[in-house]
Amino acid sequence: MKNVMKIVVPVILFGFLMTSCATSVQVRPARGVVVTKVHRSKIIVHKNVNYYRSAGVWYVKKSRVYKRVNVPAGVRVTTLPRGYKTVKVRGVKYYTCKGVYYKKSGKKYIIVQV
C-alpha cells in the first residue's frame, strides 16, 4: 500500500501543478479572418480587384495571405456556391449563402444588398 501511495500522490500532485491559470485567459479575435491558403478558389475580378471565392466565403489576397472580406454589391458570378438556399424577400427571389445574397440576371448572378 505504501508503494502505491508513493506513486499515486506524486502523479496527482504533478497533475495539479500542471494545470494552468491560462485556461481563464480570453483571447480577443483578430480583425478579419486571415488564411494562408484558399482551396479550390474561383477568382472574380471586380473594379480591378481580385476576389477569391472558396466554399461561399470571399477573400482578398494581401501579401501572401488571404483576408476574409465582405464582397461588394455588383460583383457578377457565373455559378452559385455549393450549399446556397433560395429565399424570397418582398416577393423577389434571391439565392443566399453565408450571408451573401445573389440575384439572377440573365445567365449570371449579381451580388446584391438585401
HELIX and SHEET records of a PDB file:
HELIX    1   1 LYS A    2  MET A   18  1                                  17    
HELIX    2   2 CYS A   21  SER A   24  5                                   4    
SHEET    1   A 5 VAL A  34  VAL A  35  0                                        
SHEET    2   A 5 VAL A  65  ARG A  68 -1                                        
SHEET    3   A 5 VAL A  57  LYS A  62 -1                                        
SHEET    4   A 5 VAL A  49  SER A  54 -1                                        
SHEET    5   A 5 LYS A  42  HIS A  46 -1                                        
SHEET    1   B 5 ARG A  76  VAL A  77  0                                        
SHEET    2   B 5 LYS A 108  VAL A 112 -1                                        
SHEET    3   B 5 VAL A 100  SER A 105 -1                                        
SHEET    4   B 5 VAL A  92  CYS A  97 -1                                        
SHEET    5   B 5 LYS A  85  VAL A  89 -1                                        
END                                                                             
